[in-house]
Every structure is written in C-alpha cells, then in structure tokens.
Amino acid sequence: MQHDVFVNPSQRFRAGFPLVVELQANAAEGRDSMVAPMAPLTTYPGGPGRLSPIVQHGGQAYYLVMPLMGLLPRNRLTEPVGTIRAFRDDIVRAIDWLFTGF
C-alpha cells in the first residue's frame, strides 16, 4: 500500500538506505512500483530540505530521499515493516517540489 515501509531489498544499498517506502498509489497497476529510499539522519550527508523530508519510523528519524526515487519490481517488496502515512503531506510537498517546483 502507498506509504508502506519495507526493508531495502538491495543488499548493495541497504547499509546507507536500510528502508524504502512505496510512493505509488494503490490504483496504479503494473509490475513495478515507485519507491524512495530512507536514510538514517546520522548517515545521510545530504541533510534536510524540500526534497528530503524527515520522517519517523520505529522510533528513529530518517530522511526520505526523494531525488533517489525509482521503480522497483513489486515482487521485491515483500512484507511491510510499517508505514509513514502520517507524513503524507510532507511526502506530497516533496513530490510537488521535485516535479513542479512549487
């Protein structure tokens, strides 16, 4: 579901981005889903900004790194470990800024 959080299925990138969030609306069909990586505040050098809002999951703060979002096959997103639906407005603002500049 949209805004569900998953363990990053890419072992190669899991150290820096341990989690990914599904951004795509449930109404959108297809074999892939749009995701963005989540980086712990302590490890991501980019810092906060319009394109990297801070979200909370499991008692820890993360940057949602929107500039690195991309497609991932849905079958690689197995069992969600939580959700960041409470940060929907921040996520939508970051997407709007990324694509429209507003």
DSSP file (Angstrom, degrees, kcal/mol; ACC not computed):
  #  RESIDUE AA STRUCTURE BP1 BP2  ACC     N-H-->O    O-->H-N    N-H-->O    O-->H-N    TCO  KAPPA ALPHA  PHI   PSI    X-CA   Y-CA   Z-CA
    1    1 A M    >         0   0    0      0, 0.0     3,-2.1     0, 0.0    21,-0.3   0.000 360.0 360.0 360.0 154.3    0.0    0.0    0.0
    2    2 A Q  T 3   +     0   0    0      1,-0.3    21,-0.2    21,-0.1     3,-0.1  -0.289 360.0  15.6 -56.1 133.7    1.1    3.6   -0.6
    3    3 A H  T 3  S+     0   0    0     19,-3.7    81,-2.5     1,-0.3    -1,-0.3   0.493  88.4 142.9  76.5   8.6    3.4    4.8    2.2
    4    4 A D  E <   -A   83   0A   0     -3,-2.1    18,-2.4    18,-0.3     2,-0.4  -0.543  45.6-133.1 -73.6 146.9    4.2    1.3    3.4
    5    5 A V  E     -AB  82  21A   0     77,-2.9    76,-3.0    16,-0.2    77,-0.8  -0.840  24.9-177.4-106.0 138.2    7.8    0.9    4.5
    6    6 A F  E     - B   0  20A   0     14,-2.9    14,-2.5    -2,-0.4     2,-0.2  -0.941  36.6 -99.1-131.4 151.7    9.9   -2.2    3.5
    7    7 A V  E     - B   0  19A   0     72,-0.4    12,-0.3    -2,-0.3    71,-0.2  -0.544  57.7 -97.4 -63.0 135.6   13.4   -3.4    4.2
    8    8 A N        -     0   0    0     10,-2.6    -1,-0.1    -2,-0.2     6,-0.1  -0.409  30.8-152.7 -59.8 119.5   15.5   -2.3    1.3
    9    9 A P  S    S+     0   0    0      0, 0.0     2,-0.9     0, 0.0    -1,-0.2   0.637  74.1  88.3 -72.6 -11.4   15.7   -5.4   -1.0
   10   10 A S    >>  -     0   0    0      1,-0.2     4,-1.1     2,-0.0     3,-0.8  -0.774  58.2-169.0 -90.4 106.5   19.0   -4.3   -2.4
   11   11 A Q  T 34 S+     0   0    0     -2,-0.9     4,-0.5     1,-0.2     3,-0.2   0.837  85.5  64.1 -61.2 -31.1   21.8   -5.7   -0.2
   12   12 A R  T 34 S+     0   0    0      1,-0.2    -1,-0.2     2,-0.1     3,-0.1   0.850 115.6  26.9 -60.4 -36.9   24.2   -3.4   -2.1
   13   13 A F  T <> S+     0   0    0     -3,-0.8     4,-2.4     1,-0.1     3,-0.5   0.418  93.6  97.4-107.9  -1.3   22.5   -0.2   -0.9
   14   14 A R  T  < S+     0   0    0     -4,-1.1    -2,-0.1    -3,-0.2    -1,-0.1   0.809  75.1  62.7 -63.2 -32.0   21.0   -1.4    2.4
   15   15 A A  T  4 S+     0   0    0     -4,-0.5    -1,-0.2     1,-0.2    -2,-0.1   0.920 117.4  27.8 -61.4 -43.6   23.8   -0.1    4.6
   16   16 A G  T  4 S+     0   0    0     -3,-0.5    -2,-0.2     1,-0.2    -1,-0.2   0.789 136.5  29.7 -86.3 -30.2   23.1    3.5    3.6
   17   17 A F     <  +     0   0    0     -4,-2.4    -1,-0.2    22,-0.2    22,-0.2  -0.731  66.4 171.7-131.4  80.5   19.4    3.2    2.9
   18   18 A P        +     0   0    0      0, 0.0   -10,-2.6     0, 0.0     2,-0.3   0.717  65.9  37.2 -68.3 -20.0   18.1    0.4    5.1
   19   19 A L  E     -BC   7  38A   0     19,-1.1    19,-3.0   -12,-0.3     2,-0.3  -0.904  60.5-161.7-131.4 156.5   14.4    1.1    4.2
   20   20 A V  E     -BC   6  37A   0    -14,-2.5   -14,-2.9    -2,-0.3     2,-0.4  -0.960  12.5-144.8-130.8 154.3   12.4    2.1    1.2
   21   21 A V  E     -BC   5  36A   0     15,-2.5    15,-1.8    -2,-0.3     2,-0.5  -0.962  18.0-124.3-120.1 137.9    8.8    3.5    1.1
   22   22 A E  E     + C   0  35A   0    -18,-2.4   -19,-3.7    -2,-0.4   -18,-0.3  -0.698  29.5 175.9 -80.1 122.5    6.3    2.7   -1.6
   23   23 A L        +     0   0    0     11,-2.9    12,-0.2    -2,-0.5    -1,-0.2   0.703  43.1 103.3 -98.0 -24.9    5.1    6.0   -3.1
   24   24 A Q  S    S-     0   0    0     10,-1.3   -21,-0.1     1,-0.1     2,-0.0  -0.319  76.3-110.3 -70.6 139.9    2.8    4.8   -5.8
   25   25 A A    >   -     0   0    0      1,-0.1     3,-1.3   -23,-0.1    -1,-0.1  -0.342  23.0-121.3 -65.3 147.5   -0.9    5.0   -5.4
   26   26 A N  T 3  S+     0   0    0      1,-0.3    -1,-0.1    -2,-0.0    -2,-0.1   0.745 109.5  65.6 -63.1 -23.7   -2.7    1.7   -5.0
   27   27 A A  T 3  S+     0   0    0      2,-0.1     2,-0.3     0, 0.0    -1,-0.3   0.758  81.2  93.0 -71.7 -24.2   -4.8    2.5   -8.0
   28   28 A A    <   -     0   0    0     -3,-1.3     2,-0.2     1,-0.0    -4,-0.0  -0.532  65.5-156.7 -73.9 132.1   -1.8    2.4  -10.3
   29   29 A E        +     0   0    0     -2,-0.3     2,-0.2     4,-0.0     3,-0.1  -0.590  35.6  92.2-105.6 168.3   -1.3   -1.0  -11.9
   30   30 A G  S    S-     0   0    0     -2,-0.2    44,-0.1     1,-0.1    -2,-0.0  -0.649  78.4 -83.2 133.3 172.1    1.8   -2.7  -13.3
   31   31 A R  S    S+     0   0    0     -2,-0.2    43,-2.9    42,-0.1    44,-0.4   0.651 105.9  60.7 -85.1 -14.2    4.6   -4.9  -12.3
   32   32 A D  E     - D   0  73A   0     41,-0.3     2,-0.4    42,-0.1    39,-0.1  -0.749  64.2-157.8-111.9 159.3    6.7   -2.1  -10.9
   33   33 A S  E     - D   0  72A   0     39,-2.5    39,-2.1    -2,-0.3     2,-0.4  -0.991  23.9-115.5-135.0 144.7    6.2    0.4   -8.1
   34   34 A M  E     + D   0  71A   0     -2,-0.4   -11,-2.9    37,-0.2   -10,-1.3  -0.663  43.2 172.3 -79.6 127.0    7.7    3.8   -7.4
   35   35 A V  E     -CD  22  70A   0     35,-2.9    35,-2.3    -2,-0.4   -13,-0.2  -0.889  22.3-152.8-131.1 161.7    9.8    3.8   -4.2
   36   36 A A  E     -C   21   0A   0    -15,-1.8   -15,-2.5    -2,-0.3    30,-0.1  -0.993  25.0-116.9-132.9 143.0   12.1    6.2   -2.4
   37   37 A P  E     -C   20   0A   0      0, 0.0    28,-2.3     0, 0.0     2,-0.5  -0.434  18.2-142.0 -78.3 153.9   14.9    5.2   -0.1
   38   38 A M  E     -CE  19  64A   0    -19,-3.0   -19,-1.1    26,-0.2    26,-0.2  -0.970  16.0-167.4-115.4 129.1   15.0    6.2    3.6
   39   39 A A  E     - E   0  63A   0     24,-2.5    24,-3.3    -2,-0.5   -22,-0.2  -0.953  26.7-112.0-118.6 133.0   18.4    7.1    5.2
   40   40 A P  E >>  - E   0  62A   0      0, 0.0     3,-1.9     0, 0.0     4,-1.5  -0.320  28.8-119.6 -58.2 144.0   19.0    7.5    8.9
   41   41 A L  T 34 S+     0   0    0     20,-1.5    21,-0.1     1,-0.3     6,-0.1   0.823 112.0  57.7 -54.8 -32.4   19.7   11.1    9.9
   42   42 A T  T 34 S+     0   0    0     19,-0.3    -1,-0.3     1,-0.2    20,-0.1   0.654 113.2  36.1 -76.1 -15.0   23.1   10.1   11.1
   43   43 A T  T <4 S+     0   0    0     -3,-1.9    -2,-0.2   -27,-0.1    -1,-0.2   0.627  91.5  88.7-115.3 -15.7   24.3    8.6    7.8
   44   44 A Y    ><  -     0   0    0     -4,-1.5     3,-0.6     1,-0.1    -1,-0.0  -0.761  52.1-165.6 -92.7 118.5   22.9   10.7    5.0
   45   45 A P  T 3  S+     0   0    0      0, 0.0    -1,-0.1     0, 0.0    -4,-0.0   0.629  74.6  79.6 -76.5 -12.4   25.2   13.6    4.1
   46   46 A G  T 3  S-     0   0    0      1,-0.1     6,-0.1    17,-0.0    -2,-0.0   0.817  82.2-156.2 -68.9 -30.6   22.5   15.5    2.1
   47   47 A G    <   -     0   0    0     -3,-0.6    -1,-0.1    -6,-0.1    -6,-0.0  -0.012  31.9 -41.8  77.2 173.3   20.7   16.9    5.0
   48   48 A P  S    S+     0   0    0      0, 0.0     2,-0.3     0, 0.0     3,-0.1  -0.232  71.1 128.5 -71.9 161.7   17.2   18.1    5.3
   49   49 A G  B >  S-G   52   0B   0      3,-0.6     3,-1.0     1,-0.1    -2,-0.0  -0.961  71.8 -67.1 171.2-178.9   15.4   20.1    2.6
   50   50 A R  T 3  S+     0   0    0     -2,-0.3    47,-0.2     1,-0.3    48,-0.2   0.810 131.3  44.2 -61.9 -29.7   12.4   20.2    0.4
   51   51 A L  T 3  S+     0   0    0      1,-0.2    15,-1.7    46,-0.1    -1,-0.3   0.489 116.2  46.0 -95.8  -3.0   13.4   17.1   -1.4
   52   52 A S  B <  S-G   49   0B   0     -3,-1.0    -3,-0.6    13,-0.2    -1,-0.2  -0.540  75.7-175.5-137.0  69.9   14.4   15.1    1.7
   53   53 A P        -     0   0    0      0, 0.0    11,-2.8     0, 0.0     2,-0.5  -0.283  29.1-113.1 -66.4 153.4   11.8   15.5    4.3
   54   54 A I  E     +F   63   0A   0      9,-0.2     2,-0.3     7,-0.0     9,-0.2  -0.752  39.1 178.3 -88.2 130.7   12.3   13.9    7.7
   55   55 A V  E     -F   62   0A   0      7,-2.8     7,-3.0    -2,-0.5     2,-0.4  -0.872  21.6-129.3-127.0 161.2   10.0   11.1    8.6
   56   56 A Q  E     +F   61   0A   0     -2,-0.3     2,-0.3     5,-0.2     5,-0.2  -0.926  28.4 164.3-115.2 136.9    9.8    8.8   11.7
   57   57 A H  E >   -F   60   0A   0      3,-2.7     3,-1.7    -2,-0.4    27,-0.1  -0.944  68.8  -6.4-150.9 129.8    9.7    5.0   11.7
   58   58 A G  T 3  S-     0   0    0     -2,-0.3     3,-0.1     1,-0.3    24,-0.0   0.819 127.3 -56.0  59.2  32.9   10.3    2.6   14.5
   59   59 A G  T 3  S+     0   0    0      1,-0.2     2,-0.4     0, 0.0    -1,-0.3   0.587 118.2 104.7  77.2   9.9   11.3    5.4   16.9
   60   60 A Q  E <   - F   0  57A   0     -3,-1.7    -3,-2.7   -19,-0.0     2,-0.3  -0.937  67.5-125.8-125.4 147.8   14.1    6.6   14.5
   61   61 A A  E     + F   0  56A   0     -2,-0.4   -20,-1.5    -5,-0.2     2,-0.3  -0.727  30.7 179.9 -92.8 140.6   14.2    9.6   12.3
   62   62 A Y  E     -EF  40  55A   0     -7,-3.0    -7,-2.8    -2,-0.3     2,-0.5  -0.959  29.1-123.9-134.9 151.6   15.0    9.2    8.6
   63   63 A Y  E     -EF  39  54A   0    -24,-3.3   -24,-2.5    -2,-0.3     2,-0.9  -0.846  21.9-140.8 -87.0 133.7   15.4   11.4    5.5
   64   64 A L  E     -E   38   0A   0    -11,-2.8     2,-1.6    -2,-0.5   -26,-0.2  -0.876  18.3-149.6 -91.9 106.9   13.1   10.3    2.7
   65   65 A V    >   +     0   0    0    -28,-2.3     3,-1.4    -2,-0.9   -13,-0.2  -0.568  23.4 173.9 -89.3  82.9   15.5   10.8   -0.2
   66   66 A M  G >  S+     0   0    0    -15,-1.7     3,-2.0    -2,-1.6    -1,-0.2   0.809  71.0  65.5 -62.1 -34.5   13.1   11.8   -3.0
   67   67 A P  G 3  S+     0   0    0      0, 0.0    -1,-0.3     0, 0.0    -2,-0.1   0.728 103.0  51.0 -62.9 -16.8   15.8   12.6   -5.6
   68   68 A L  G <  S+     0   0    0     -3,-1.4    -2,-0.2   -31,-0.1   -33,-0.1   0.266  81.7 129.2-101.1  11.7   16.8    8.9   -5.5
   69   69 A M    <   +     0   0    0     -3,-2.0     2,-0.3   -33,-0.1   -33,-0.2  -0.291  28.2 146.7 -66.8 154.2   13.3    7.5   -6.0
   70   70 A G  E     -D   35   0A   0    -35,-2.3   -35,-2.9   -37,-0.1     2,-0.3  -0.962  46.5 -65.4-169.2-179.2   12.8    4.9   -8.8
   71   71 A L  E     -D   34   0A   0     -2,-0.3   -37,-0.2   -37,-0.2   -39,-0.0  -0.614  40.1-179.4 -87.3 143.1   11.0    1.9   -9.9
   72   72 A L  E     -D   33   0A   0    -39,-2.1   -39,-2.5    -2,-0.3     5,-0.1  -0.997  38.2-101.9-138.2 135.3   11.3   -1.4   -8.2
   73   73 A P  E >   -D   32   0A   0      0, 0.0     3,-2.3     0, 0.0     4,-0.4  -0.365  30.0-131.5 -57.0 132.0    9.6   -4.7   -9.2
   74   74 A R  G >  S+     0   0    0    -43,-2.9     3,-1.6     1,-0.3   -42,-0.1   0.810 104.1  66.0 -56.4 -31.8    6.6   -5.2   -6.8
   75   75 A N  G 3  S+     0   0    0    -44,-0.4    -1,-0.3     1,-0.3   -43,-0.1   0.638  93.5  61.1 -70.4 -10.0    7.6   -8.8   -6.1
   76   76 A R  G <  S+     0   0    0     -3,-2.3     2,-1.0     1,-0.1    -1,-0.3   0.604  88.0  79.1 -86.6 -13.6   10.8   -7.4   -4.4
   77   77 A L    <   +     0   0    0     -3,-1.6    -1,-0.1    -4,-0.4   -69,-0.1  -0.806  64.5 163.6 -93.6  97.7    8.6   -5.6   -1.9
   78   78 A T        -     0   0    0     -2,-1.0    -1,-0.1     1,-0.3    -2,-0.1   0.816  51.8  -0.8 -85.4-104.2    7.7   -8.5    0.4
   79   79 A E  S    S-     0   0    0      2,-0.0   -72,-0.4     1,-0.0    -1,-0.3  -0.792  72.8-125.7 -96.4 122.8    6.3   -7.9    3.9
   80   80 A P        -     0   0    0      0, 0.0   -74,-0.2     0, 0.0     3,-0.1  -0.358  11.7-159.6 -64.3 146.2    5.9   -4.2    5.0
   81   81 A V        -     0   0    0    -76,-3.0     2,-0.3     1,-0.2   -75,-0.2   0.316  65.9 -46.3-106.2   4.6    7.6   -3.4    8.3
   82   82 A G  E     -A    5   0A   0    -77,-0.8   -77,-2.9   -25,-0.1     2,-0.3  -0.977  58.8 -98.8 159.7-166.4    5.5   -0.3    8.9
   83   83 A T  E     -A    4   0A   0     -2,-0.3   -79,-0.2   -79,-0.3     3,-0.1  -0.979   4.4-159.5-144.9 154.8    4.0    2.8    7.4
   84   84 A I    >   +     0   0    0    -81,-2.5     3,-2.2    -2,-0.3   -80,-0.1  -0.100  49.9 130.6-123.0  33.4    4.8    6.5    7.2
   85   85 A R  G >   +     0   0    0      1,-0.3     3,-2.0   -82,-0.2     4,-0.2   0.802  63.1  70.3 -55.6 -30.7    1.2    7.6    6.2
   86   86 A A  G 3  S+     0   0    0      1,-0.3    -1,-0.3     2,-0.1     3,-0.3   0.697  97.0  52.8 -61.7 -17.5    1.3   10.2    9.0
   87   87 A F  G <> S+     0   0    0     -3,-2.2     4,-2.3     1,-0.2     3,-0.3   0.126  71.8 119.9-103.7  19.2    3.9   12.1    6.8
   88   88 A R  H <> S+     0   0    0     -3,-2.0     4,-2.9     1,-0.2     5,-0.2   0.887  72.3  52.3 -52.7 -46.9    1.7   12.1    3.7
   89   89 A D  H  > S+     0   0    0     -3,-0.3     4,-2.3     1,-0.2    -1,-0.2   0.902 110.7  47.8 -60.5 -41.4    1.6   15.9    3.5
   90   90 A D  H  > S+     0   0    0     -3,-0.3     4,-1.9     2,-0.2    -1,-0.2   0.891 112.8  49.6 -64.9 -39.2    5.4   16.2    3.7
   91   91 A I  H  X S+     0   0    0     -4,-2.3     4,-2.3     2,-0.2    -2,-0.2   0.931 111.4  47.7 -65.2 -46.8    5.8   13.5    1.1
   92   92 A V  H  X S+     0   0    0     -4,-2.9     4,-2.8     1,-0.2    -2,-0.2   0.893 110.1  52.8 -63.8 -40.1    3.3   15.2   -1.3
   93   93 A R  H  X S+     0   0    0     -4,-2.3     4,-2.5    -5,-0.2    -1,-0.2   0.909 110.0  48.6 -61.6 -40.7    5.1   18.5   -0.8
   94   94 A A  H  X S+     0   0    0     -4,-1.9     4,-2.4     2,-0.2    -2,-0.2   0.912 112.4  47.7 -65.9 -41.8    8.4   16.9   -1.7
   95   95 A I  H  X S+     0   0    0     -4,-2.3     4,-2.4     2,-0.2     5,-0.3   0.925 112.2  49.9 -64.2 -44.7    7.0   15.3   -4.8
   96   96 A D  H  X>S+     0   0    0     -4,-2.8     4,-2.9     1,-0.2     5,-1.0   0.922 112.4  47.4 -59.5 -44.2    5.3   18.6   -5.9
   97   97 A W  H  X5S+     0   0    0     -4,-2.5     4,-0.8     5,-0.3    -1,-0.2   0.907 112.2  50.4 -64.2 -41.4    8.6   20.4   -5.4
   98   98 A L  H  <5S+     0   0    0     -4,-2.4    -2,-0.2    -5,-0.2    -1,-0.2   0.907 123.5  27.8 -63.3 -43.4   10.6   17.8   -7.4
   99   99 A F  H  <5S+     0   0    0     -4,-2.4    -2,-0.2    -5,-0.1    -1,-0.2   0.765 137.0  19.8 -95.7 -26.8    8.2   17.7  -10.4
  100  100 A T  H  <5S-     0   0    0     -4,-2.9    -3,-0.2    -5,-0.3    -2,-0.1   0.618  88.3-125.2-119.3 -16.8    6.7   21.2  -10.5
  101  101 A G     <<       0   0    0     -5,-1.0    -4,-0.2    -4,-0.8    -3,-0.1   0.590 360.0 360.0  79.3   9.4    9.0   23.5   -8.5
  102  102 A F              0   0    0     -6,-0.9    -5,-0.3    -9,-0.1    -6,-0.1   0.367 360.0 360.0-115.4 360.0    6.0   24.5   -6.3
